[in-house]
Amino acid sequence: MKILQFLFVFVLGMALHTSSYAANLMDIYREALEQDAQYKSARAAYLAAQEKTTQGRAGLLPNITLTGTRQTQKIDVGNLSSGENPDEVTIQSRGVVIAATQPLIRVENIIIYAQSKIEVIQADAEFVIAAQNLILRVAQAYFDTLDAQVDVEVAEAQKQAILKQLEQAKRNFEVGVSTIVDTNEAQARFDLTISQEIAARNALEISKRSLQQIIDRFPEYLVSSKKITEDLLSLRYANMDEWISVAAEKNFILKIQQAAYEIASKEVKKAWAQHYPTLDFVAQYSDQTGVGGAFTGQGIDLTSKSIGLQLNVPLFEGFAIQSRVREALANRDRAFHDLENTRRQNALQVRQQYLNVTNGIAQVRALEQAVVSSQSQLDSTMLGQEVGVRTEVDVLNAQQQLYSARRDLAKAYHGYLMSRLHLSAEAGELDEEVLQQINEML
């Protein structure tokens, strides 16, 4: 008795230990924020892109350079024509030059600065997409693992049920109330279920390894949905047209393509700006010693200061500027058509995901009813077997139908939740708050 009590306490403790360490969807997501290599790469790219503004602004700020030189010259001097031996003179020379240039009128640099700000906006949108993709990848891997767990649970339940039927069929055959056909049928089903269980466990292992790639650890236990929430229709917007309108304003892929079009438009202006003159404010200070020693044999010291304006007027570059303008115009047209194609593709994706959500609701409700009906059918079949109007095969078929309905219901519910995430992503509203809502629906 004490041994049984110990075993009961041990098993209960293990169950509590398992449940206390089971990770839900938000737990896995928070781990992915710290461990996912793909997201870390996107974050590094985002930080790098923030420097574009500083680099673009540099063309509007002063450019100051300092140049220093020091050299030793050995010069032969003397009357070589008279046959005298030449004398060697060593001259030490040095120089320091400080030059400063402040652009006053450089249209091209102004456009480059404007482009850099658009590039930062584009990088911000790309990072948001990377964050949304992380949510989708985590959720997909999580639900794939839950689906695989359901397959394993169904396979185990089928195996236990068929094992009971097999044992009963063997007992009935031994006492002569059934034929060997019933026993063979149950044995065949039992063997098939074992193979299905092996395949299901292998699929579960693969799904967990996929999740491991994201969070960098093997997920032992995941919280699964035990009860389907009744609040399936709680969408933020009422109909498909509203979702499409929101996506047209908020979708981040559209924002990236819009930024690409604006950059291409600025590129046209930048190409045209190469026709314009430039005006710079320049200043220079020079301090040199030993100047001219190679010619006179004795260097002199020079100090100079200069300040003024420098005007450059481009006249002709072999039609290169005109060619760059035509190239920029063609690239702008391409960016415009890419933007239009992205807009249409986004509207299509919103429609598809909205239909997946609404049809997913209907499918979940239908499968809920199918589970209830399958359970009633199994109860009736088992009762019919007891009174002799149903056979072992009928019971096994009813059990198979019930387990399949439960499995299909769980997978349909997970697919419905995933479609909600995809719909939010297409509308540009997928964030941690949306993921938390999905987590609460599990």
C-alpha positions as CSV (number, residue, x, y, z in Angstrom):
1,M,0.0,0.0,0.0
2,K,2.8,2.4,0.9
3,I,4.5,1.6,-2.4
4,L,1.3,2.5,-4.3
5,Q,1.0,5.7,-2.4
6,F,4.6,6.6,-3.2
7,L,4.0,5.8,-6.9
8,F,0.9,8.0,-6.9
9,V,2.7,10.9,-5.3
10,F,5.7,10.5,-7.7
11,V,3.5,10.4,-10.8
12,L,1.4,13.4,-9.5
13,G,4.6,15.3,-8.8
14,M,5.9,14.6,-12.3
15,A,2.7,15.8,-13.8
16,L,2.8,19.0,-11.8
17,H,6.5,19.5,-12.7
18,T,5.7,19.0,-16.4
19,S,2.8,21.4,-16.4
20,S,4.8,24.1,-14.5
21,Y,7.5,24.0,-17.1
22,A,5.1,23.9,-20.1
23,A,5.7,26.9,-22.4
24,N,2.9,28.7,-24.0
25,L,3.0,30.7,-27.3
26,M,4.1,33.9,-25.7
27,D,6.9,32.2,-23.8
28,I,8.3,30.7,-27.0
29,Y,8.0,34.1,-28.7
30,R,9.9,35.9,-26.0
31,E,12.7,33.3,-26.2
32,A,12.7,33.8,-30.0
33,L,13.2,37.5,-29.6
34,E,16.5,36.8,-27.8
35,Q,17.7,33.7,-29.7
36,D,16.4,33.7,-33.3
37,A,19.4,34.3,-35.6
38,Q,17.3,35.6,-38.5
39,Y,15.7,38.3,-36.3
40,K,19.1,39.3,-34.9
41,S,20.4,39.7,-38.4
42,A,17.4,42.0,-39.3
43,R,18.0,44.0,-36.1
44,A,21.7,44.5,-37.1
45,A,20.7,45.6,-40.6
46,Y,18.2,48.0,-39.0
47,L,20.9,49.6,-36.8
48,A,23.2,49.9,-39.8
49,A,20.6,51.6,-41.9
50,Q,20.1,54.3,-39.2
51,E,23.5,55.7,-40.2
52,K,22.2,56.6,-43.7
53,T,20.9,59.9,-42.4
54,T,24.3,60.9,-40.9
55,Q,26.1,59.9,-44.1
56,G,23.6,61.8,-46.3
57,R,23.9,65.0,-44.2
58,A,27.6,64.9,-44.4
59,G,27.4,66.3,-48.0
60,L,25.9,69.6,-46.6
61,L,28.5,70.1,-43.8
62,P,32.1,71.4,-44.0
63,N,34.9,69.2,-45.2
64,I,38.2,70.0,-43.4
65,T,41.5,68.3,-44.3
66,L,45.0,68.5,-42.7
67,T,48.0,67.7,-44.8
68,G,51.6,67.5,-43.4
69,T,54.8,66.8,-45.2
70,R,58.5,66.5,-44.1
71,Q,61.4,65.6,-46.4
72,T,65.2,65.8,-46.6
73,Q,66.8,66.8,-49.9
74,K,70.5,66.4,-50.8
75,I,71.6,68.8,-53.6
76,D,74.9,68.9,-55.4
77,V,76.1,72.5,-56.0
78,G,79.3,73.9,-57.5
79,N,81.0,74.8,-60.8
80,L,81.1,71.5,-62.5
81,S,82.4,73.0,-65.8
82,S,85.6,74.2,-64.1
83,G,86.3,70.7,-62.8
84,E,85.8,71.6,-59.3
85,N,84.4,68.9,-57.0
86,P,80.7,69.7,-56.3
87,D,79.6,70.4,-52.8
88,E,76.6,68.5,-51.3
89,V,74.0,70.6,-49.5
90,T,71.2,69.1,-47.3
91,I,68.0,71.0,-47.2
92,Q,65.3,70.1,-44.6
93,S,61.7,71.0,-45.8
94,R,58.3,70.6,-44.2
95,G,54.8,71.8,-44.8
96,V,51.5,72.0,-43.1
97,V,48.3,72.7,-45.1
98,I,44.8,73.1,-43.6
99,A,42.0,73.3,-46.2
100,A,38.2,73.7,-45.5
101,T,35.3,73.5,-48.0
102,Q,31.8,74.5,-47.1
103,P,29.2,73.6,-49.8
104,L,26.9,76.5,-50.5
105,I,24.9,75.4,-53.5
106,R,25.0,71.7,-54.3
107,V,21.6,70.5,-55.4
108,E,22.8,66.9,-55.7
109,N,23.9,66.8,-52.1
110,I,20.5,68.1,-50.9
111,I,18.8,65.3,-52.8
112,I,21.1,62.7,-51.4
113,Y,20.3,63.9,-47.9
114,A,16.5,63.6,-48.7
115,Q,17.1,60.1,-50.1
116,S,18.9,59.0,-47.0
117,K,15.9,59.9,-44.8
118,I,13.6,57.9,-47.1
119,E,16.1,54.9,-46.8
120,V,15.8,55.1,-43.0
121,I,12.0,55.0,-43.3
122,Q,12.4,52.0,-45.6
123,A,14.7,50.3,-43.1
124,D,12.2,50.9,-40.3
125,A,9.5,49.1,-42.3
126,E,11.8,46.2,-43.2
127,F,12.6,45.7,-39.5
128,V,8.9,45.7,-38.6
129,I,8.3,43.1,-41.3
130,A,11.2,41.0,-39.8
131,A,9.4,41.3,-36.4
132,Q,6.1,40.2,-37.9
133,N,7.8,37.4,-39.7
134,L,9.3,36.2,-36.4
135,I,5.8,36.1,-34.9
136,L,4.5,34.2,-37.9
137,R,7.4,31.7,-37.9
138,V,7.1,31.1,-34.1
139,A,3.3,30.6,-34.3
140,Q,3.6,28.3,-37.3
141,A,6.3,26.2,-35.7
142,Y,4.3,26.2,-32.4
143,F,1.0,25.1,-34.1
144,D,2.9,22.5,-36.3
145,T,4.2,21.0,-33.0
146,L,0.7,21.1,-31.5
147,D,-0.7,19.4,-34.6
148,A,2.0,16.7,-34.3
149,Q,1.2,16.3,-30.6
150,V,-2.4,15.8,-31.5
151,D,-1.4,13.1,-34.0
152,V,0.6,11.3,-31.3
153,E,-2.2,11.6,-28.7
154,V,-4.7,10.2,-31.3
155,A,-2.4,7.4,-32.2
156,E,-1.9,6.5,-28.5
157,A,-5.6,6.6,-27.8
158,Q,-6.4,4.5,-30.9
159,K,-3.7,2.0,-29.8
160,Q,-5.1,1.7,-26.3
161,A,-8.7,1.3,-27.6
162,I,-7.8,-1.2,-30.2
163,L,-5.7,-3.1,-27.7
164,K,-8.7,-3.5,-25.5
165,Q,-10.8,-4.6,-28.4
166,L,-8.0,-7.1,-29.4
167,E,-7.9,-8.5,-25.9
168,Q,-11.6,-8.8,-25.8
169,A,-11.7,-10.4,-29.2
170,K,-9.2,-13.0,-28.1
171,R,-11.2,-13.8,-25.0
172,N,-14.4,-14.1,-27.0
173,F,-12.6,-16.4,-29.4
174,E,-11.3,-18.6,-26.6
175,V,-14.7,-19.1,-25.1
176,G,-16.2,-19.6,-28.6
177,V,-18.6,-16.6,-28.8
178,S,-16.7,-15.0,-31.8
179,T,-14.7,-16.1,-34.8
180,I,-11.0,-15.8,-35.5
181,V,-12.0,-13.1,-38.1
182,D,-12.8,-10.6,-35.3
183,T,-9.4,-11.4,-33.7
184,N,-7.5,-11.0,-36.9
185,E,-9.3,-7.8,-37.7
186,A,-8.4,-6.3,-34.3
187,Q,-4.8,-7.5,-34.6
188,A,-4.4,-5.9,-38.0
189,R,-5.8,-2.6,-36.8
190,F,-3.5,-2.8,-33.7
191,D,-0.4,-3.4,-35.9
192,L,-1.4,-0.6,-38.2
193,T,-1.9,1.8,-35.3
194,I,1.6,1.1,-34.0
195,S,3.1,2.0,-37.3
196,Q,1.0,5.2,-37.3
197,E,2.2,6.0,-33.8
198,I,5.8,5.7,-34.8
199,A,5.3,8.0,-37.8
200,A,3.4,10.5,-35.6
201,R,6.2,10.5,-33.0
202,N,8.8,11.1,-35.8
203,A,6.8,14.0,-37.1
204,L,6.6,15.5,-33.6
205,E,10.3,15.2,-33.2
206,I,10.9,17.0,-36.6
207,S,8.4,19.8,-35.6
208,K,10.2,20.3,-32.3
209,R,13.5,20.5,-34.1
210,S,12.1,23.2,-36.3
211,L,11.1,25.1,-33.3
212,Q,14.5,24.5,-31.8
213,Q,16.1,26.3,-34.7
214,I,14.2,29.5,-33.7
215,I,14.7,29.4,-29.9
216,D,18.0,27.5,-29.8
217,R,16.7,24.9,-27.3
218,F,14.7,21.7,-27.6
219,P,11.1,22.4,-26.5
220,E,10.1,19.6,-24.2
221,Y,6.5,20.7,-23.3
222,L,4.1,23.1,-25.0
223,V,0.7,24.3,-23.8
224,S,-2.0,23.0,-26.1
225,S,-5.5,24.2,-26.6
226,K,-7.9,22.2,-24.3
227,K,-11.0,24.1,-25.0
228,I,-12.0,26.1,-28.0
229,T,-13.0,29.6,-27.1
230,E,-16.5,30.8,-28.0
231,D,-15.2,34.2,-29.1
232,L,-14.2,33.3,-32.6
233,L,-15.8,36.2,-34.4
234,S,-14.0,39.0,-32.5
235,L,-12.3,40.5,-35.6
236,R,-11.1,44.1,-35.4
237,Y,-12.9,45.1,-38.6
238,A,-16.3,43.9,-39.7
239,N,-15.9,43.0,-43.4
240,M,-13.4,42.4,-46.1
241,D,-13.5,45.9,-47.6
242,E,-12.5,47.4,-44.3
243,W,-9.5,45.1,-44.0
244,I,-8.4,46.0,-47.5
245,S,-8.6,49.7,-46.8
246,V,-6.6,49.3,-43.6
247,A,-4.0,47.2,-45.4
248,A,-3.7,49.9,-48.2
249,E,-2.6,52.3,-45.5
250,K,-0.7,50.2,-43.0
251,N,0.9,47.2,-44.8
252,F,4.6,47.5,-44.4
253,I,5.5,45.8,-47.7
254,L,3.6,48.5,-49.4
255,K,5.5,51.1,-47.4
256,I,8.8,49.6,-48.4
257,Q,7.7,49.7,-52.1
258,Q,6.4,53.2,-51.7
259,A,9.8,54.3,-50.3
260,A,11.5,52.6,-53.2
261,Y,9.4,54.6,-55.6
262,E,10.2,57.8,-53.8
263,I,13.9,57.0,-53.8
264,A,13.8,56.3,-57.6
265,S,12.0,59.7,-58.1
266,K,14.8,61.4,-56.1
267,E,17.3,59.6,-58.3
268,V,15.8,61.3,-61.3
269,K,16.2,64.7,-59.7
270,K,19.8,63.8,-58.6
271,A,20.7,62.9,-62.2
272,W,19.3,66.2,-63.5
273,A,21.2,68.1,-60.7
274,Q,24.5,67.2,-62.4
275,H,23.6,69.9,-65.0
276,Y,23.6,72.6,-62.3
277,P,26.6,74.7,-61.2
278,T,28.0,74.2,-57.7
279,L,29.2,76.9,-55.3
280,D,31.6,76.3,-52.4
281,F,33.1,78.5,-49.7
282,V,36.8,77.5,-49.5
283,A,39.6,78.5,-47.1
284,Q,43.2,77.4,-46.8
285,Y,46.2,78.0,-44.5
286,S,49.7,76.9,-45.5
287,D,52.9,77.0,-43.6
288,Q,56.0,75.6,-45.4
289,T,59.8,75.7,-44.9
290,G,62.6,74.8,-47.4
291,V,60.5,75.7,-50.4
292,G,62.4,75.8,-53.7
293,G,65.6,74.3,-52.5
294,A,65.9,72.0,-55.4
295,F,66.4,75.0,-57.8
296,T,68.2,77.6,-55.7
297,G,70.2,75.4,-53.4
298,Q,68.7,77.2,-50.4
299,G,65.1,76.9,-49.4
300,I,62.9,79.7,-48.2
301,D,60.0,79.8,-45.8
302,L,56.5,80.6,-46.9
303,T,53.2,81.2,-45.1
304,S,50.0,81.7,-47.0
305,K,46.3,82.2,-46.2
306,S,43.4,82.2,-48.7
307,I,39.6,82.5,-48.5
308,G,37.0,82.7,-51.2
309,L,34.3,81.2,-53.3
310,Q,34.7,78.4,-55.8
311,L,32.2,78.1,-58.7
312,N,32.1,75.0,-60.9
313,V,29.9,75.0,-64.0
314,P,29.5,71.7,-65.9
315,L,29.5,72.2,-69.6
316,F,29.9,68.8,-71.3
317,E,30.6,65.3,-70.2
318,G,30.1,63.3,-73.4
319,F,26.3,62.9,-72.9
320,A,26.8,60.9,-69.7
321,I,24.4,63.1,-67.7
322,Q,21.6,62.7,-70.3
323,S,22.1,59.0,-70.3
324,R,22.0,58.8,-66.5
325,V,18.7,60.8,-66.5
326,R,17.1,58.4,-69.0
327,E,18.3,55.5,-66.9
328,A,16.8,57.1,-63.7
329,L,13.5,57.7,-65.5
330,A,13.2,54.1,-66.5
331,N,14.0,52.9,-63.0
332,R,11.4,55.2,-61.6
333,D,8.8,53.7,-64.0
334,R,9.8,50.3,-62.9
335,A,9.4,51.2,-59.2
336,F,6.0,52.6,-59.9
337,H,4.8,49.4,-61.6
338,D,6.3,47.3,-58.8
339,L,4.4,49.5,-56.3
340,E,1.1,48.9,-58.2
341,N,1.8,45.2,-58.4
342,T,2.5,45.1,-54.7
343,R,-0.7,46.9,-53.9
344,R,-2.8,44.5,-55.9
345,Q,-1.0,41.5,-54.4
346,N,-1.6,42.8,-50.9
347,A,-5.4,43.2,-51.7
348,L,-5.4,39.6,-52.9
349,Q,-3.7,38.3,-49.8
350,V,-6.1,40.2,-47.5
351,R,-9.0,38.7,-49.3
352,Q,-7.6,35.2,-49.1
353,Q,-6.7,35.4,-45.4
354,Y,-10.1,37.0,-44.6
355,L,-11.8,34.1,-46.3
356,N,-9.5,31.6,-44.5
357,V,-10.6,33.2,-41.2
358,T,-14.3,33.2,-41.9
359,N,-14.3,29.8,-43.4
360,G,-12.1,28.6,-40.6
361,I,-14.8,29.6,-38.1
362,A,-17.4,27.6,-40.0
363,Q,-15.1,24.6,-40.2
364,V,-14.3,24.7,-36.5
365,R,-18.0,24.8,-35.7
366,A,-18.8,22.0,-38.1
367,L,-16.1,19.8,-36.6
368,E,-17.2,20.6,-33.1
369,Q,-20.6,19.1,-34.0
370,A,-18.9,16.2,-35.8
371,V,-17.1,15.4,-32.6
372,V,-20.3,15.4,-30.7
373,S,-22.0,13.2,-33.3
374,S,-19.1,10.8,-33.5
375,Q,-19.1,10.4,-29.7
376,S,-22.8,9.6,-29.8
377,Q,-22.3,7.1,-32.7
378,L,-19.5,5.4,-30.7
379,D,-21.7,5.1,-27.6
380,S,-24.5,3.7,-29.7
381,T,-22.3,1.3,-31.4
382,M,-20.8,0.0,-28.2
383,L,-24.3,-0.5,-26.8
384,G,-25.2,-2.3,-30.0
385,Q,-22.2,-4.6,-29.6
386,E,-23.3,-5.5,-26.1
387,V,-26.8,-6.5,-27.3
388,G,-25.3,-8.3,-30.3
389,V,-26.4,-6.1,-33.2
390,R,-23.0,-4.6,-33.8
391,T,-19.6,-6.2,-34.3
392,E,-16.1,-5.5,-33.1
393,V,-15.3,-4.0,-36.6
394,D,-18.2,-1.5,-36.1
395,V,-16.8,-0.4,-32.8
396,L,-13.3,0.0,-34.2
397,N,-14.7,2.1,-37.1
398,A,-16.7,4.3,-34.8
399,Q,-13.6,4.8,-32.6
400,Q,-11.5,5.7,-35.6
401,Q,-14.1,8.2,-36.7
402,L,-14.2,9.9,-33.3
403,Y,-10.4,10.2,-33.0
404,S,-10.2,11.5,-36.6
405,A,-12.9,14.1,-35.8
406,R,-11.0,15.3,-32.7
407,R,-7.8,15.5,-34.6
408,D,-9.3,17.4,-37.4
409,L,-11.0,19.8,-35.0
410,A,-7.7,20.6,-33.2
411,K,-5.9,21.2,-36.5
412,A,-8.7,23.3,-37.9
413,Y,-8.6,25.4,-34.8
414,H,-4.9,25.9,-35.0
415,G,-5.2,26.7,-38.7
416,Y,-7.9,29.3,-37.9
417,L,-5.7,31.0,-35.3
418,M,-2.8,31.0,-37.8
419,S,-5.1,32.6,-40.5
420,R,-5.9,35.4,-38.0
421,L,-2.2,36.1,-37.5
422,H,-1.7,36.2,-41.3
423,L,-4.7,38.5,-41.8
424,S,-3.3,40.9,-39.1
425,A,0.1,40.8,-40.8
426,E,-1.4,41.7,-44.2
427,A,-3.2,44.6,-42.6
428,G,0.0,45.8,-41.0
429,E,-1.3,45.4,-37.5
430,L,0.4,42.2,-36.4
431,D,2.3,42.8,-33.1
432,E,2.7,41.3,-29.6
433,E,-0.8,42.4,-28.6
434,V,-2.3,40.4,-31.4
435,L,-0.1,37.4,-30.5
436,Q,-1.2,37.7,-26.9
437,Q,-4.8,37.6,-27.9
438,I,-4.1,34.4,-29.9
439,N,-2.3,33.0,-26.9
440,E,-5.3,33.6,-24.7
441,M,-7.5,31.7,-27.2
442,L,-5.5,28.6,-26.8
